[in-house]
Amino acid sequence: MAIFGLWVINKAGGLVYERSFGDGLPHLTSNEYLVLAGTLHGIHAITSRLSPTGSSSGAHVISGETFKMNILLTATGTKFVLLTSLVEPSADSVLQKVYEIYADAVMKNPFHTPEMPIRSEGFDTRIVALLG
């Protein structure tokens, strides 16, 4: 399984969680990650309006030459983005498991403010156990 990174983007386009796995991704500054998250949020909004056959929830996969961005959009507008190799077969099921961990470890935490950066050791530990 070649998973390079995970991003969680809030409904306003702000990056609330970022984690890299392995050495596949270049090191970026926090500002660069914020710009990338905002750009992806905009691209996702545009693709949701471009559907020639009616209603669409936007892009689910964006492929590059050497990687894929797999996107899960939740009912609340939060986006989970998994950066994987081109041949990663289980990205959708992994994203669903990440969402379940998010619901359990973050959204049930009474000290977490929605739409703010995720600072939960429990969430981080479970994500590393799943992906790292």
DSSP file with accessible surface (Angstrom, degrees, kcal/mol):
  #  RESIDUE AA STRUCTURE BP1 BP2  ACC     N-H-->O    O-->H-N    N-H-->O    O-->H-N    TCO  KAPPA ALPHA  PHI   PSI    X-CA   Y-CA   Z-CA
    1    1 A M              0   0  156      0, 0.0     2,-0.8     0, 0.0    87,-0.0   0.000 360.0 360.0 360.0 121.9    0.0    0.0    0.0
    2    2 A A        +     0   0   34     83,-0.1    83,-2.0    20,-0.0     2,-0.5  -0.797 360.0 161.6-110.2  90.5    1.6    3.3   -1.1
    3    3 A I  E     +A   84   0A  16     -2,-0.8    81,-0.2    81,-0.2    21,-0.1  -0.950  12.5 179.4-109.8 124.8    0.0    6.1    0.8
    4    4 A F  E     -     0   0A  49     79,-3.2    17,-2.8    -2,-0.5     2,-0.3   0.754  57.5 -18.9 -96.0 -32.4    1.9    9.4    0.9
    5    5 A G  E     -AB  83  20A   0     78,-1.5    78,-2.7    15,-0.3     2,-0.4  -0.995  45.1-136.6-170.3 165.3   -0.2   11.7    2.9
    6    6 A L  E     -AB  82  19A   0     13,-2.6    13,-2.3    -2,-0.3     2,-0.4  -1.000  16.8-174.8-135.1 133.2   -3.6   12.7    4.4
    7    7 A W  E     -AB  81  18A  13     74,-2.6    74,-2.8    -2,-0.4     2,-0.5  -0.973  10.7-158.9-123.7 144.9   -5.2   16.1    4.5
    8    8 A V  E     -AB  80  17A   0      9,-2.5     8,-2.8    -2,-0.4     9,-1.3  -0.994  13.8-169.5-121.2 123.7   -8.4   17.1    6.2
    9    9 A I  E     -AB  79  15A   0     70,-2.9    70,-3.0    -2,-0.5     6,-0.2  -0.953  15.2-133.9-117.3 127.3  -10.0   20.3    4.8
   10   10 A N    >   -     0   0   19      4,-2.9     3,-2.0    -2,-0.5    67,-0.1  -0.167  35.6 -93.9 -74.3 174.6  -12.8   22.1    6.5
   11   11 A K  T 3  S+     0   0  123      1,-0.3    -1,-0.1    65,-0.1    67,-0.1   0.695 125.0  56.1 -67.0 -16.0  -15.9   23.3    4.7
   12   12 A A  T 3  S-     0   0   83      2,-0.1    -1,-0.3   103,-0.1    66,-0.1   0.475 122.6-102.0 -91.8  -3.3  -14.4   26.8    4.2
   13   13 A G  S <  S+     0   0    9     -3,-2.0     2,-0.3     1,-0.3    28,-0.2   0.551  75.6 139.1  96.1   8.7  -11.3   25.4    2.5
   14   14 A G        -     0   0   27     23,-0.1    -4,-2.9    24,-0.1     2,-0.6  -0.681  56.6-120.0 -89.7 140.0   -8.9   25.6    5.4
   15   15 A L  E     +B    9   0A  26     -2,-0.3    -6,-0.2    -6,-0.2     3,-0.1  -0.659  35.7 169.6 -78.7 119.0   -6.5   22.8    6.1
   16   16 A V  E     +     0   0A  12     -8,-2.8   102,-2.8    -2,-0.6     2,-0.3   0.549  66.1  20.4-108.4 -10.8   -7.2   21.5    9.6
   17   17 A Y  E     +B    8   0A  20     -9,-1.3    -9,-2.5   100,-0.2     2,-0.3  -0.948  58.4 174.8-157.9 137.6   -5.0   18.4    9.5
   18   18 A E  E     +B    7   0A  61     -2,-0.3     2,-0.3   -11,-0.2   -11,-0.2  -0.986   5.0 169.4-144.4 132.3   -2.0   17.3    7.5
   19   19 A R  E     -B    6   0A  77    -13,-2.3   -13,-2.6    -2,-0.3     2,-0.3  -0.980  16.6-154.1-145.6 130.6    0.1   14.2    7.9
   20   20 A S  E     -B    5   0A  46     -2,-0.3     2,-0.4   -15,-0.2   -15,-0.3  -0.826   6.7-157.9-101.8 146.5    2.8   12.7    5.6
   21   21 A F    >   -     0   0   19    -17,-2.8     3,-0.6    -2,-0.3     4,-0.2  -0.990  56.7 -18.2-126.2 125.6    3.7    9.0    5.5
   22   22 A G  T 3  S-     0   0   68     -2,-0.4     3,-0.2     1,-0.2   -18,-0.0  -0.283  95.3 -63.6  77.0-164.4    7.1    7.8    4.2
   23   23 A D  T 3  S+     0   0  167      1,-0.1    -1,-0.2    -3,-0.0   -19,-0.1   0.188  99.6 103.7-107.5  13.7    9.4    9.8    2.1
   24   24 A G  S <  S+     0   0   47     -3,-0.6    -1,-0.1   -21,-0.1    -2,-0.1   0.796  70.2  63.5 -71.8 -28.0    7.2   10.2   -1.0
   25   25 A L  S    S-     0   0   49    -21,-0.3     2,-0.1    -3,-0.2    -5,-0.0  -0.767  83.7-118.7-101.6 143.4    6.2   13.8   -0.5
   26   26 A P        -     0   0   94      0, 0.0     2,-0.4     0, 0.0    -2,-0.1  -0.411  38.8-100.6 -70.8 153.0    8.5   16.8   -0.6
   27   27 A H        -     0   0  179     -2,-0.1     2,-0.3    -7,-0.0     0, 0.0  -0.636  46.7-174.3 -76.5 125.7    8.6   18.8    2.6
   28   28 A L        -     0   0   41     -2,-0.4     2,-0.1     1,-0.0    -3,-0.0  -0.850  25.1-109.1-117.6 157.7    6.4   21.9    2.3
   29   29 A T     >  -     0   0   71     -2,-0.3     4,-2.1     1,-0.1     5,-0.2  -0.354  33.5-108.6 -77.6 164.2    5.9   24.9    4.6
   30   30 A S  H  > S+     0   0   96      1,-0.2     4,-2.2     2,-0.2     5,-0.1   0.875 121.1  55.4 -61.6 -35.2    2.6   25.3    6.5
   31   31 A N  H  > S+     0   0  116      2,-0.2     4,-2.2     1,-0.2    -1,-0.2   0.900 106.3  50.0 -62.9 -42.9    1.8   28.3    4.2
   32   32 A E  H  > S+     0   0   93      1,-0.2     4,-2.5     2,-0.2    -2,-0.2   0.901 109.9  50.9 -64.5 -39.1    2.3   26.1    1.1
   33   33 A Y  H  X S+     0   0   16     -4,-2.1     4,-2.5     2,-0.2    -1,-0.2   0.908 109.5  50.9 -63.3 -40.6    0.0   23.4    2.6
   34   34 A L  H  X S+     0   0   84     -4,-2.2     4,-2.3     2,-0.2    -2,-0.2   0.911 110.7  48.4 -63.4 -41.4   -2.7   26.1    3.3
   35   35 A V  H  X S+     0   0   92     -4,-2.2     4,-2.5     2,-0.2    -2,-0.2   0.923 111.9  49.5 -64.5 -44.0   -2.5   27.4   -0.3
   36   36 A L  H  X S+     0   0   72     -4,-2.5     4,-2.7     2,-0.2    -2,-0.2   0.914 111.0  49.6 -62.2 -42.4   -2.7   23.8   -1.7
   37   37 A A  H  X S+     0   0    0     -4,-2.5     4,-2.4     2,-0.2    -1,-0.2   0.925 112.2  47.5 -63.4 -43.7   -5.8   23.1    0.5
   38   38 A G  H  X S+     0   0   34     -4,-2.3     4,-2.1     2,-0.2    -2,-0.2   0.897 112.4  49.7 -64.3 -39.2   -7.5   26.3   -0.6
   39   39 A T  H  X S+     0   0   76     -4,-2.5     4,-2.6     2,-0.2    -2,-0.2   0.927 111.1  48.5 -65.4 -45.2   -6.7   25.6   -4.2
   40   40 A L  H  X S+     0   0    7     -4,-2.7     4,-2.8     1,-0.2    -2,-0.2   0.904 108.6  54.7 -62.5 -38.8   -8.1   22.0   -4.0
   41   41 A H  H  X S+     0   0   49     -4,-2.4     4,-2.1   -28,-0.2    -1,-0.2   0.925 110.4  46.6 -59.3 -43.6  -11.2   23.4   -2.3
   42   42 A G  H  X S+     0   0   29     -4,-2.1     4,-2.4     2,-0.2    -2,-0.2   0.912 111.8  49.6 -65.3 -43.2  -11.8   25.8   -5.2
   43   43 A I  H  X S+     0   0   73     -4,-2.6     4,-2.8     1,-0.2     5,-0.2   0.916 110.4  51.4 -62.2 -41.6  -11.2   23.0   -7.8
   44   44 A H  H  X S+     0   0    9     -4,-2.8     4,-1.5     1,-0.2    -1,-0.2   0.910 109.7  49.4 -63.4 -40.9  -13.6   20.8   -6.0
   45   45 A A  H  X S+     0   0   43     -4,-2.1     4,-0.7    -5,-0.2    -1,-0.2   0.911 112.2  48.4 -64.7 -40.8  -16.3   23.5   -6.0
   46   46 A I  H >X S+     0   0  105     -4,-2.4     3,-1.2     1,-0.2     4,-0.8   0.934 109.6  51.3 -65.6 -45.4  -15.7   24.1   -9.7
   47   47 A T  H 3< S+     0   0   40     -4,-2.8     3,-0.4     1,-0.3     4,-0.4   0.806 102.5  60.7 -66.1 -25.2  -16.0   20.4  -10.6
   48   48 A S  H 3< S+     0   0   36     -4,-1.5     8,-0.5     1,-0.2    -1,-0.3   0.762 109.2  43.5 -71.7 -20.0  -19.2   20.1   -8.7
   49   49 A R  H << S+     0   0  216     -3,-1.2    -1,-0.2    -4,-0.7    -2,-0.2   0.539 101.3  68.9 -99.1  -8.8  -20.8   22.7  -11.0
   50   50 A L     <  +     0   0  119     -4,-0.8    -1,-0.2    -3,-0.4    -2,-0.1   0.512  63.3 126.7 -89.7  -5.0  -19.4   21.3  -14.3
   51   51 A S    >   -     0   0   31     -4,-0.4     3,-0.9    -3,-0.2     5,-0.1  -0.332  46.2-159.0 -59.9 122.2  -21.4   18.1  -14.5
   52   52 A P  T 3  S+     0   0  128      0, 0.0    -1,-0.2     0, 0.0     3,-0.1   0.643  88.5  55.0 -76.0 -11.1  -23.1   17.9  -17.8
   53   53 A T  T 3  S-     0   0  131      1,-0.3     2,-0.4     2,-0.1    -2,-0.1   0.158 116.5 -95.4-109.4  17.2  -25.7   15.4  -16.4
   54   54 A G  S <  S+     0   0   48     -3,-0.9    -1,-0.3    -5,-0.1    -3,-0.2  -0.832  84.5  26.2 115.0-144.2  -27.0   17.3  -13.5
   55   55 A S        +     0   0  128     -2,-0.4     2,-0.3    -3,-0.1    -6,-0.1  -0.251  60.8 175.0 -65.6 140.9  -26.0   17.4   -9.8
   56   56 A S        -     0   0   45     -8,-0.5     3,-0.1    -5,-0.1    -5,-0.0  -0.993  35.5-143.3-144.9 149.7  -22.5   16.3   -8.8
   57   57 A S        -     0   0   55      1,-0.3    -9,-0.2    -2,-0.3     2,-0.1   0.336  58.6-111.1 -94.3   6.9  -20.5   16.3   -5.6
   58   58 A G        -     0   0    6    -11,-0.4    -1,-0.3   -10,-0.2   -14,-0.1  -0.390  61.0 -13.7  97.1-174.2  -17.3   17.3   -7.4
   59   59 A A        -     0   0   19    -15,-0.2     3,-0.1   -16,-0.2   -11,-0.1  -0.340  43.9-179.8 -66.4 139.5  -14.1   15.5   -8.1
   60   60 A H  S    S+     0   0  101      1,-0.4    11,-3.3    10,-0.1     2,-0.4   0.635  73.9  25.9-107.8 -27.6  -13.4   12.2   -6.3
   61   61 A V  E     -C   70   0A  67      9,-0.2     2,-0.5     2,-0.0    -1,-0.4  -0.995  57.6-173.3-140.4 130.8  -10.0   11.5   -7.9
   62   62 A I  E     -C   69   0A  52      7,-2.3     7,-3.0    -2,-0.4     2,-0.4  -0.995  19.0-157.2-121.3 121.1   -7.4   13.8   -9.3
   63   63 A S  E     -C   68   0A  80     -2,-0.5     5,-0.2     5,-0.2     2,-0.2  -0.825  12.6-177.8-105.2 139.4   -4.5   12.0  -11.0
   64   64 A G        -     0   0   32      3,-3.3     5,-0.0    -2,-0.4     0, 0.0  -0.450  49.1 -87.2-110.2-169.6   -1.0   13.3  -11.7
   65   65 A E  S    S+     0   0  184     -2,-0.2    21,-0.1     1,-0.2     3,-0.1   0.829 123.8  16.4 -71.1 -30.3    1.8   11.5  -13.4
   66   66 A T  S    S+     0   0  107      1,-0.1    20,-0.3    19,-0.1     2,-0.3   0.385 126.9  26.6-126.5   2.5    3.1    9.8  -10.3
   67   67 A F        -     0   0   72     18,-0.2    -3,-3.3    19,-0.1     2,-0.3  -0.971  58.9-133.6-157.2 168.2    0.3   10.1   -7.7
   68   68 A K  E     -CD  63  84A  38     16,-2.5    16,-2.5    -2,-0.3     2,-0.6  -0.965   9.9-144.7-127.4 148.2   -3.5   10.3   -7.2
   69   69 A M  E     -CD  62  83A  25     -7,-3.0    -7,-2.3    -2,-0.3     2,-0.5  -0.969  18.3-162.8-109.5 113.5   -5.5   12.6   -4.9
   70   70 A N  E     -CD  61  82A   4     12,-2.8    12,-2.7    -2,-0.6     2,-0.5  -0.882   9.3-160.3 -99.8 127.4   -8.5   10.6   -3.6
   71   71 A I  E     - D   0  81A   5    -11,-3.3     2,-0.5    -2,-0.5    10,-0.2  -0.926  14.8-170.8-119.6 129.4  -11.2   12.9   -2.1
   72   72 A L  E     - D   0  80A  39      8,-2.6     8,-2.5    -2,-0.5     2,-0.5  -0.978  10.5-161.0-115.1 118.6  -14.0   12.0    0.2
   73   73 A L  E     - D   0  79A  55     -2,-0.5     6,-0.2     6,-0.2     2,-0.1  -0.884  11.7-150.8 -99.3 124.3  -16.6   14.8    0.7
   74   74 A T    >   -     0   0   13      4,-2.7     3,-1.6    -2,-0.5    -2,-0.0  -0.413  29.7-103.3 -88.5 170.9  -18.7   14.4    3.8
   75   75 A A  T 3  S+     0   0  108      1,-0.3    -1,-0.1     2,-0.1    -2,-0.0   0.770 121.9  54.7 -64.1 -25.5  -22.3   15.6    4.4
   76   76 A T  T 3  S-     0   0   84      2,-0.1    -1,-0.3     1,-0.0   -65,-0.1   0.488 121.3-105.0 -88.0  -2.8  -20.9   18.5    6.5
   77   77 A G  S <  S+     0   0   18     -3,-1.6     2,-0.2     1,-0.3    -2,-0.1   0.399  73.9 139.8  95.2  -2.9  -18.6   19.7    3.7
   78   78 A T        -     0   0    2    -67,-0.1    -4,-2.7   -66,-0.1     2,-0.4  -0.566  40.5-148.1 -73.6 137.5  -15.4   18.4    5.3
   79   79 A K  E     -AD   9  73A   9    -70,-3.0   -70,-2.9    -2,-0.2     2,-0.5  -0.922   9.1-160.5-111.8 134.5  -13.0   16.9    2.7
   80   80 A F  E     -AD   8  72A   0     -8,-2.5    -8,-2.6    -2,-0.4     2,-0.5  -0.966  12.7-167.0-110.4 124.0  -10.6   14.0    3.4
   81   81 A V  E     -AD   7  71A   0    -74,-2.8   -74,-2.6    -2,-0.5     2,-0.5  -0.962   5.3-167.6-119.2 123.3   -7.8   13.9    0.8
   82   82 A L  E     -AD   6  70A   0    -12,-2.7   -12,-2.8    -2,-0.5     2,-0.6  -0.947  10.4-151.4-112.0 120.9   -5.6   10.8    0.6
   83   83 A L  E     +AD   5  69A   7    -78,-2.7   -79,-3.2    -2,-0.5   -78,-1.5  -0.856  33.4 158.8 -93.4 118.3   -2.4   11.1   -1.6
   84   84 A T  E     -AD   3  68A   0    -16,-2.5   -16,-2.5    -2,-0.6   -81,-0.2  -0.794  43.9 -84.6-132.6 173.6   -1.5    7.7   -3.0
   85   85 A S    >   -     0   0   20    -83,-2.0     3,-1.2    -2,-0.2   -18,-0.2  -0.282  50.5-103.1 -70.5 167.7    0.4    6.0   -5.7
   86   86 A L  T 3  S+     0   0   78    -20,-0.3   -19,-0.1     1,-0.2    -1,-0.1   0.778 119.1  47.1 -65.7 -26.3   -1.4    5.6   -9.0
   87   87 A V  T 3  S+     0   0  123    -85,-0.0    -1,-0.2   -19,-0.0   -20,-0.0   0.236  72.3 134.6-104.6  15.1   -2.2    1.9   -8.4
   88   88 A E    <   -     0   0   10     -3,-1.2     3,-0.5     1,-0.2    -4,-0.1  -0.504  31.1-174.9 -67.2 112.9   -3.5    2.1   -4.9
   89   89 A P  S    S+     0   0  124      0, 0.0     3,-0.3     0, 0.0    -1,-0.2   0.725  72.3  51.7 -84.6 -20.4   -6.7   -0.1   -5.0
   90   90 A S     >  +     0   0   33      1,-0.2     4,-2.3     2,-0.1     5,-0.2   0.169  66.8 116.1-107.5  20.8   -8.1    0.5   -1.5
   91   91 A A  H  > S+     0   0    4     -3,-0.5     4,-2.7     1,-0.2     5,-0.2   0.882  76.4  52.2 -60.3 -40.3   -8.1    4.3   -1.2
   92   92 A D  H  > S+     0   0  117     -3,-0.3     4,-1.9     1,-0.2    -1,-0.2   0.926 112.2  44.2 -64.5 -43.3  -11.9    4.6   -1.0
   93   93 A S  H  > S+     0   0   58      2,-0.2     4,-2.0     1,-0.2    -1,-0.2   0.881 113.2  52.1 -70.5 -34.0  -12.2    2.1    1.9
   94   94 A V  H  X S+     0   0    6     -4,-2.3     4,-2.5     2,-0.2    -2,-0.2   0.929 108.8  50.6 -65.7 -43.2   -9.2    3.7    3.7
   95   95 A L  H  X S+     0   0    2     -4,-2.7     4,-2.4     1,-0.2    -2,-0.2   0.890 108.3  52.6 -61.9 -37.7  -10.9    7.1    3.4
   96   96 A Q  H  X S+     0   0   82     -4,-1.9     4,-2.1     2,-0.2    -1,-0.2   0.919 109.9  48.3 -64.8 -39.8  -14.0    5.7    4.9
   97   97 A K  H  X S+     0   0  101     -4,-2.0     4,-2.4     2,-0.2    -2,-0.2   0.898 109.8  52.4 -66.9 -38.8  -12.0    4.3    7.8
   98   98 A V  H  X S+     0   0    0     -4,-2.5     4,-2.7     1,-0.2    -2,-0.2   0.924 108.6  51.0 -61.6 -42.3  -10.3    7.7    8.3
   99   99 A Y  H  X S+     0   0   69     -4,-2.4     4,-2.6     1,-0.2    -2,-0.2   0.905 108.9  50.6 -62.5 -39.8  -13.7    9.3    8.4
  100  100 A E  H  X S+     0   0  105     -4,-2.1     4,-2.3     2,-0.2    -1,-0.2   0.916 110.9  48.5 -64.6 -41.1  -14.9    6.9   11.0
  101  101 A I  H  X S+     0   0   17     -4,-2.4     4,-3.4     2,-0.2     5,-0.5   0.919 111.0  51.6 -63.7 -41.9  -11.8    7.6   13.1
  102  102 A Y  H  X>S+     0   0   14     -4,-2.7     4,-2.1     1,-0.2     5,-2.0   0.931 110.0  48.6 -59.5 -46.2  -12.5   11.4   12.7
  103  103 A A  I  <>S+     0   0   35     -4,-2.6     5,-0.6     3,-0.2    -1,-0.2   0.910 119.2  38.9 -62.6 -41.4  -16.1   10.9   13.8
  104  104 A D  I  <5S+     0   0   69     -4,-2.3    -2,-0.2    -5,-0.2    -1,-0.2   0.930 126.5  30.6 -74.9 -47.3  -15.0    8.9   16.9
  105  105 A A  I  <5S+     0   0   17     -4,-3.4    18,-0.2    -5,-0.2    -3,-0.2   0.756 132.2  23.5 -90.2 -25.3  -11.8   10.7   18.0
  106  106 A V  I ><5S+     0   0    1     -4,-2.1     3,-1.4    -5,-0.5     6,-0.3   0.848 121.4  44.0-107.2 -55.0  -12.5   14.3   16.9
  107  107 A M  I 3 <S+     0   0   88     -5,-2.0    -3,-0.2     1,-0.3    -4,-0.1   0.772 115.0  50.3 -70.8 -22.8  -16.2   15.0   16.6
  108  108 A K  T 3 <S+     0   0  148     -5,-0.6    -1,-0.3    -6,-0.3    -2,-0.1   0.470  86.4 103.7 -90.3  -1.2  -17.0   13.3   19.9
  109  109 A N    X   -     0   0   48     -3,-1.4     3,-1.6     1,-0.1    -4,-0.0  -0.705  62.3-155.2 -82.2 116.1  -14.3   15.2   21.7
  110  110 A P  T 3  S+     0   0  112      0, 0.0    -1,-0.1     0, 0.0    -4,-0.0   0.699  91.7  57.1 -67.4 -14.3  -16.1   17.9   23.8
  111  111 A F  T 3  S+     0   0  185     -5,-0.1     2,-0.4     2,-0.1    -2,-0.0   0.490  86.0  95.8 -95.1  -2.6  -12.9   20.0   23.7
  112  112 A H    <   -     0   0   29     -3,-1.6     6,-0.1    -6,-0.3    -6,-0.0  -0.737  65.7-145.5 -90.8 133.1  -12.6   20.2   19.9
  113  113 A T    >   -     0   0   89     -2,-0.4     3,-1.6     4,-0.2    -2,-0.1  -0.863  28.5-113.6 -94.8 122.3  -14.1   23.2   18.2
  114  114 A P  T 3  S+     0   0   73      0, 0.0    -1,-0.0     0, 0.0  -104,-0.0  -0.198  97.9  19.6 -55.2 145.9  -15.5   22.3   14.8
  115  115 A E  T 3  S+     0   0   53      1,-0.3  -105,-0.1  -101,-0.0  -103,-0.1   0.458 102.9 109.5  73.7   3.2  -13.8   23.7   11.7
  116  116 A M  S <  S-     0   0  100     -3,-1.6    -1,-0.3     1,-0.1  -100,-0.1  -0.674  83.5 -70.9-103.7 163.1  -10.6   24.3   13.7
  117  117 A P        -     0   0   50      0, 0.0     2,-0.6     0, 0.0    -4,-0.2  -0.178  52.2-113.6 -53.5 142.4   -7.2   22.5   13.5
  118  118 A I        +     0   0    9   -102,-2.8     2,-0.0  -110,-0.1   -12,-0.0  -0.716  39.7 169.5 -84.1 117.8   -7.3   19.0   14.8
  119  119 A R        +     0   0  211     -2,-0.6     2,-0.6    -3,-0.1     3,-0.1  -0.485  27.9 133.6-123.8  56.4   -5.1   18.7   17.9
  120  120 A S     >  -     0   0   19      1,-0.2     4,-2.4    -2,-0.0     5,-0.2  -0.944  41.4-164.1-116.0 116.5   -6.2   15.2   19.1
  121  121 A E  H  > S+     0   0  164     -2,-0.6     4,-2.8     1,-0.2     5,-0.2   0.871  94.6  55.6 -63.9 -36.6   -3.5   12.8   20.1
  122  122 A G  H  > S+     0   0   38      2,-0.2     4,-2.1     1,-0.2    -1,-0.2   0.910 108.8  46.5 -62.3 -42.7   -6.1   10.0   19.9
  123  123 A F  H  > S+     0   0    0    -18,-0.2     4,-2.5     2,-0.2     5,-0.2   0.954 113.9  47.9 -63.4 -48.9   -6.9   10.9   16.3
  124  124 A D  H  X S+     0   0   50     -4,-2.4     4,-2.5     1,-0.2     5,-0.2   0.913 111.7  49.8 -60.2 -44.0   -3.2   11.1   15.3
  125  125 A T  H  X S+     0   0   84     -4,-2.8     4,-2.2     1,-0.2    -1,-0.2   0.918 112.6  46.6 -62.7 -42.9   -2.4    7.8   17.0
  126  126 A R  H  X S+     0   0  102     -4,-2.1     4,-1.9    -5,-0.2    -1,-0.2   0.866 111.6  51.4 -69.4 -34.9   -5.2    6.0   15.3
  127  127 A I  H  X>S+     0   0    0     -4,-2.5     4,-3.3     2,-0.2     5,-0.6   0.929 110.5  48.4 -66.8 -44.0   -4.4    7.5   11.9
  128  128 A V  H  X5S+     0   0   48     -4,-2.5     4,-2.1     1,-0.2    -2,-0.2   0.913 110.8  51.7 -62.8 -39.3   -0.7    6.4   12.2
  129  129 A A  H  <5S+     0   0   88     -4,-2.2    -1,-0.2    -5,-0.2    -2,-0.2   0.891 116.5  40.7 -64.2 -36.2   -1.9    2.9   13.2
  130  130 A L  H  <5S+     0   0   56     -4,-1.9    -2,-0.2    -5,-0.1    -1,-0.2   0.927 135.9  12.2 -76.5 -44.5   -4.1    2.8   10.1
  131  131 A L  H  <5       0   0   24     -4,-3.3  -128,-0.2    -5,-0.1    -3,-0.2   0.700 360.0 360.0-108.8 -28.1   -1.8    4.4    7.5
  132  132 A G     <<       0   0   79     -4,-2.1    -3,-0.2    -5,-0.6    -4,-0.1   0.619 360.0 360.0 -92.6 360.0    1.7    4.6    8.9
